[in-house]
Amino acid sequence: MGLVHHHAQLVYLITKSVIMSQRSEVIRLYKTLLHLGRDYPKGFDYFKTRLKSAFMKNKDVEDPGQIKAMIARGEFVVKEIEALYMLRKYRTLKKRYYES
């Protein structure tokens, strides 16, 4: 009985540790996206509202695998937004210097 209790406590601590590290990843992801939202074409307030509602919709998810998948999706969105911003800057420069 003592071994089973010890094992259950160890599993709980490991799970708690995974959740806490994922929590910091989620916060980092949120801040990164919030930072990228400053240049969003529809405005920062629009972006911030949508970002917050997207994160709040999933606030009760506790499954580490599901959280990991959502973090990966969020990181994909970051890359997509960065690519769109780079494309917009490229088009602006091209228009400025090569099209008269």
C-alpha positions as CSV (number, residue, x, y, z in Angstrom):
1,M,0.0,0.0,0.0
2,G,2.8,2.4,0.8
3,L,4.4,1.8,-2.6
4,V,1.1,2.4,-4.5
5,H,0.6,5.7,-2.5
6,H,4.2,6.7,-3.3
7,H,3.8,5.9,-7.0
8,A,0.5,7.9,-7.2
9,Q,2.1,10.9,-5.5
10,L,5.1,10.7,-7.9
11,V,2.8,10.6,-10.9
12,Y,0.9,13.6,-9.5
13,L,4.1,15.6,-9.0
14,I,5.4,14.8,-12.5
15,T,2.0,15.7,-14.0
16,K,2.0,18.9,-12.0
17,S,5.5,19.7,-13.2
18,V,4.5,19.2,-16.9
19,I,1.5,21.4,-16.5
20,M,3.5,24.2,-14.9
21,S,6.1,24.1,-17.6
22,Q,3.4,24.1,-20.2
23,R,1.8,27.1,-18.4
24,S,4.9,29.1,-18.9
25,E,5.0,28.1,-22.6
26,V,1.4,29.2,-23.0
27,I,2.1,32.6,-21.3
28,R,5.2,33.1,-23.6
29,L,3.1,32.2,-26.6
30,Y,0.4,34.7,-25.6
31,K,2.9,37.5,-25.1
32,T,4.5,36.7,-28.4
33,L,1.2,36.8,-30.2
34,L,0.2,40.0,-28.4
35,H,3.4,41.6,-29.5
36,L,2.8,40.6,-33.1
37,G,-0.7,42.0,-32.9
38,R,0.6,45.6,-32.7
39,D,1.0,45.6,-36.5
40,Y,-2.2,43.7,-37.3
41,P,-4.0,45.3,-40.3
42,K,-7.4,45.4,-38.5
43,G,-5.9,47.1,-35.5
44,F,-4.4,46.0,-32.2
45,D,-7.7,46.1,-30.3
46,Y,-9.3,43.8,-32.8
47,F,-6.4,41.4,-32.6
48,K,-6.2,41.5,-28.7
49,T,-9.9,40.8,-28.3
50,R,-9.7,37.8,-30.7
51,L,-6.5,36.5,-29.1
52,K,-7.9,36.7,-25.6
53,S,-11.1,34.9,-26.5
54,A,-9.2,32.2,-28.3
55,F,-7.0,31.6,-25.2
56,M,-9.9,31.8,-22.7
57,K,-11.9,29.3,-24.8
58,N,-9.3,26.7,-23.9
59,K,-8.4,27.7,-20.4
60,D,-10.0,24.6,-18.8
61,V,-8.0,22.1,-20.9
62,E,-5.8,20.0,-18.6
63,D,-4.7,17.2,-20.9
64,P,-0.9,17.7,-21.4
65,G,-1.0,16.1,-24.9
66,Q,-3.9,18.4,-25.9
67,I,-2.1,21.5,-24.5
68,K,1.1,20.5,-26.3
69,A,-0.9,20.3,-29.6
70,M,-2.5,23.7,-29.0
71,I,1.0,25.2,-28.2
72,A,2.3,23.8,-31.5
73,R,-0.7,25.3,-33.4
74,G,0.0,28.6,-31.7
75,E,3.6,28.6,-32.7
76,F,2.5,27.8,-36.3
77,V,0.2,30.9,-36.2
78,V,3.2,33.0,-35.0
79,K,5.2,31.9,-38.0
80,E,2.3,32.5,-40.3
81,I,1.8,36.1,-39.0
82,E,5.6,36.8,-39.2
83,A,5.6,35.5,-42.8
84,L,2.6,37.8,-43.7
85,Y,4.4,40.8,-42.1
86,M,7.6,40.0,-44.0
87,L,5.6,39.8,-47.3
88,R,3.9,43.1,-46.6
89,K,7.2,44.8,-46.0
90,Y,8.7,43.2,-49.1
91,R,5.7,44.4,-51.2
92,T,6.0,47.9,-49.8
93,L,9.8,48.1,-50.5
94,K,9.3,46.7,-54.0
95,K,6.5,49.2,-54.7
96,R,8.6,52.0,-53.4
97,Y,11.8,51.3,-55.3
98,Y,10.8,49.3,-58.4
99,E,7.5,50.6,-59.4
100,S,7.3,54.3,-60.3
